[in-house]
Amino acid sequence: MSKKKKKIFKKKGNVIKNLTKNILKFLEQNAKQSFNYKQIASKLDINDANGKDQIIKKLAELSVLDKIKEITPGKFQFIEFKKYHYGKIDINLSGNGFVICDDLEKDIYIPKRNLNHALNGDEVKVYIYHRKSNGKTEGEVIEIIKRAKDKFVGVLELSKNFGFVVCDDPKMYVDIFVAKKKLHEAQHGDKVIVKIIDWPENSEKPFGEITTILGKPGDHDTEIHSILAEYDLPNQFPARVEDEAEKLPIEITADEISKRRDFRKELTFTIDPITAKDFDDALSFKELPNGNYEIGIHIADVSHYVQENTILDDEAYNRATSVYLVDRVVPMLPEVLSNNVCSLRPNEEKLTFSAVFEIDKNANVIKQWFGRTVIYSDARFAYEEAQVIIENNPDKIAQKLTIPAGISLTEKQYDMPKEIAQAILTMDKLAKILRKERMEAGALAFDKVEVRFELDDHANPVGVYFKESKDANKLIEEFMLLANRKVAEYIGKNKLGLPTNKTFVYRVHDKPDMAKVEDLQRIAKNLGYELRIDSVENLTKSLNKLLQDVKGKPEQNIIETLAIRTMSKAKYTTENIGHYGLAFDYYTHFTSPIRRYPDVMVHRLLQHYLNGGKSPDKTIYEEKCEHSTEREILATKAERDSIKYMQVKYMEDHQNKMFKGVITGVTEWGIYVEIIENKCEGMVRVRDIQDDFYTFDEKQYALVGQANGNKYTLGDEIMVKVKRTDLERKQMDFLIVEHL
C-alpha cells in the first residue's frame, strides 16, 4: 500500500509558502518536459482545491512574466537557462540591488520590489526580464542560493506582545519581527543580536530570535562588541581553545635545536610599533669576509606549535586573521601564543622559520636559504628609536643614544651598542635601494595617512594623531617584502624561471578597473592634475606622480582614496597572476603567522616542499584561500567601523567648534566633508544648505545653486561645525559656516 500523501492545506484561503520558488525549481529540474497544474500539484504534495487554484494562478502569472512558457494549452515548461544567472547581490542604501555575475559584463539591476527577500551579500539566482535602452539590465531574484549571514545587530523596540529589531546595518532594508517567546529577556532599547529563523513568502518582514543581549546603545563596550558581531567576528576564545593553548609544551629542547639552523649568536633585533605585544619578525645582520652581508628575516614558527587538525588550528583557521580595532586587538591566536610563546621577545630563545639572504652592497641577492631556525633577540626597538638612529650621522652615533623629547617611549635612554646602530644604518641603505628598484619596476607608492587616537583609561578619545611611514617603517617593509617575494619565487618557479604548478598560497593583485581609473582621471583633471591612462606603464608612472604631487595639499586624501578604489582587491589564491601594486610576478605572505592564517599555510607548504613532498590537492587550499580572503575583508570593515565610531565619539565633545574641512565627495543628497586637522568625515545635507536650491551636477562632481550659481565641488575648502552625531550609526552631520 502506497504511503498516503500529507495534506498541507485544510482551510480555504491559506497562502502556500514559497510557491513561486518551488514551482520554478521543479520545472527547472525537469526542464525538457512540460506539466499541467495537476502534475505539478502532485509533485509538490498539494492536493486540496485551494492549493491547486493557487498553482493555476501562479502558472498564469509566471507565464505572463516570461519565466515559464505554455507549450500547449495548460502545459508549462521551464524557459531556457540563458535568462538565468547566478551571482552575489549588493544592496545600496535606497534598498535596490545589483547582482554581480561572472558570466556577464554588466551588473544586473534589481529593483527593491524584485528582491524577493534577498539580503545584502546573498548568493542568488536571478531572472533577467528587461533590458532598458540605456543598456541597464534589470532582473528579479528567484532563488536565494546561500545567505551571506543570518545574524544581525540592532536595537530592540518592544510593543505589548512582540518586538522588532531595527538593524544597525544601513543596507538591511527591513526590520526583523520577534515573537514574545523569542525575546529571551531582552528589554526595550537593548542592543541585541537577532537570528533570522524564518521568512514566509507572504511576509514583508523576516521572523527572528534574540540570541545575545549586547547592552545599552551608546555604551562603549556595547558598541565595540556590536561592530564585531556585525561582521561575525569573535570577541573571546572558547574555554577549550584557551585550555589547549595553555597545555602546549613550550620548552625549547636540545633535540629540537639540533634539527634547526642556530642563529642564537648572530646579532638579532626587532623593530615594531611602540605599542606592539606580538613580535612576528626579527632581523639578524652579519658582515661577511667578502664584503657582502648576511641578513636573516626570522619569523615566528607558529606552525611548530599550532599543528594541523587540532582545536587550536581549527580556531585559527575560522578566525583567519587578527582584528585591530581602535581600542583593542582581537587576536587570531590565544594570548599565551601570540604575546608569549611565539612572540619574538628580546633576551629569549625562540623557534623561527627563516629566509636568509647573502646580499651585496647594491642590494642584489647572491644566495638564499629557507628553513627552520632558533634565534635569540638581542634588542627590541620601536620605529621611533630606529628612526632616530637613521637620522643621525653614522660617524656620530654614541654608545648611548638619547631619544628626543616628545616621543612617548617608556624609557628615554637606551643602551645602544654601536654594532646594532651600524646594522640598522646599513640595512636602511639596502632597503632604500630595494624600494627604488620596486618603484622603477612599476610599484605604486601608496603612503596613505592613517588616523590614530589617544585614549584615556576609559577608552575615550582625547586626541587624534596621524601615523606616518618613515624610513624605519620602510626598512622593515622592504625586507619583509623581499622574504615574501623570494619564498613565492622559490616555490612558484623552477631554476629556468618557469612556473612549477606546485600548489601554493599566493597573495595576488590584479590590474586596476579601467572604468574607475577613467573616473579618477576626470576628477584629477577637475582638481588641476593630469593622469595618463593610455597604457599600463604610463598609468603606473602617472599615478605615482599624481600621488607625489598631491602630498601635503587639501586634496591629498581625496586623490589617495579614489586611487585606492581604482585598484582591484588583493586576495589569496592558488592561481598566481602576480601582484600589480608591488610590481612582483610572484608574491605571498610568509612574515606574519601570528596574525594571518595564510602565512601559517605558507610555512607548512614551504616545509613540505623542503622535505621533498609532492604537491597537495589544490582544491583544498583554494577553498582555504577564499575563506581567508573573506575573513580579511570582514576584519577590515570592522576596523574601519571602529575608526568611524571613535571619530564620532571624539567629535561629540567638539560640537561648538568650527573646523576647516575639504569636500571629499558629492552626491545628490549632500556633500561629504573631511576635517583637515583630524580626518573626521561627516555630511552636509542638501536640505541644510539654506542660501539657494542646489542640484547635483554629475559631470562637475558638484552641487550647483540654481539662483546664484554657487558651486560646492570636490577639493573645495569650507568651514563647518557639527550639527548632529549618531554613535550607533557612526555618522555625523555638519553645517556649512563659510565657503573659503
Number of C-alpha atoms within 10 A of each C-alpha: 3 4 5 6 10 9 10 14 16 12 11 10 10 12 15 17 13 13 16 17 14 14 20 21 15 14 19 17 10 13 15 11 13 18 18 17 19 16 13 21 20 12 12 14 14 21 18 15 13 17 22 17 13 18 22 16 12 16 25 17 14 17 17 12 11 16 20 21 19 20 13 11 7 14 16 22 22 25 19 13 10 8 13 17 20 20 21 25 28 21 25 15 11 11 19 19 28 22 28 20 18 12 10 11 8 14 19 25 23 25 17 17 11 17 23 16 22 24 24 23 18 20 22 25 21 26 22 20 14 13 13 8 7 6 8 13 17 20 24 24 26 21 22 20 14 13 14 15 15 12 18 25 26 24 25 27 19 18 10 6 9 14 22 24 27 21 23 18 15 14 18 17 20 17 20 25 24 26 16 16 11 17 22 13 10 21 17 15 15 19 29 28 23 28 20 17 12 14 17 14 17 11 11 14 18 19 20 26 22 23 16 16 20 22 20 17 18 14 13 18 14 17 21 23 16 26 23 23 20 21 19 17 20 16 15 10 16 11 9 11 18 18 13 13 20 14 8 13 9 13 10 12 8 8 8 12 15 11 11 15 16 15 18 17 11 16 20 25 25 23 23 22 12 16 8 10 15 22 23 24 26 29 25 24 22 16 14 12 7 7 10 18 22 19 22 25 23 32 32 30 28 27 22 16 17 19 14 14 8 12 16 21 20 15 16 23 22 16 25 28 26 20 26 16 20 22 16 10 12 21 25 25 30 23 19 14 22 22 19 15 23 27 26 30 24 18 13 13 17 24 26 28 27 27 24 21 21 19 20 18 14 11 18 14 17 12 11 17 13 21 16 21 24 23 30 23 23 19 18 20 16 17 21 22 23 23 20 16 21 21 11 12 9 14 7 7 16 13 13 12 18 16 19 13 8 6 12 11 15 7 9 13 13 13 11 16 14 15 13 18 20 17 20 22 22 16 23 23 16 21 22 16 17 20 19 12 14 18 17 13 15 20 20 19 18 15 13 16 15 11 16 17 21 13 15 10 6 8 15 15 21 12 12 17 14 13 11 12 14 12 20 25 19 16 24 22 14 20 22 23 20 19 26 22 22 22 23 24 21 17 20 22 15 12 9 6 10 10 14 13 15 17 21 26 29 28 26 25 22 15 15 19 12 13 10 15 22 15 14 18 20 18 22 20 12 16 15 8 14 16 22 17 17 8 8 14 13 14 17 24 20 16 24 18 16 20 19 14 12 16 15 9 9 19 20 19 22 20 22 19 13 18 20 15 15 18 18 15 14 14 18 26 24 22 15 21 17 19 22 20 21 20 19 19 15 24 27 26 25 30 27 21 26 29 23 24 28 28 24 28 22 23 26 18 20 22 17 14 13 12 9 9 11 10 13 13 11 17 11 11 19 18 13 22 24 15 17 23 20 14 22 20 15 19 24 15 17 24 19 16 19 21 20 21 22 27 26 25 22 20 19 17 12 13 14 11 10 16 19 18 28 27 25 26 18 22 16 15 15 21 24 21 29 24 22 16 12 19 19 20 21 29 24 23 17 18 11 13 15 9 10 15 15 24 17 21 15 11 9 16 20 24 25 19 17 12 10 11 12 15 19 23 22 24 23 18 22 19 18 24 23 22 17 17 20 14 20 19 15 19 17 23 19 22 18 21 14 12 14 10
